[in-house]
């Protein structure tokens, strides 16, 4: 009654049948962009200058903060003596 049915051929059919894929769409080549040496030098120089300016601003801010702390402590000492 519930017996399995076996195929007549001794070899099983392939599990995956190959279907041809659609051909890939043709990609257009992008236009080539030439970068001159002068542009590269300008970008690197600008980066160095901006980095130096940022470091100068950071050092100035740190020195102003240290000076403010020192002045505050000196003024506090002077008020305590009175």
Secondary structure, DSSP 8 states (H G I E B T S, - for coil): -------SSSS---SS--------------------HHHHHHHHHHHHHHHHHHHHHHHHHHHHHHHHHHHHHHHHHHHHH-
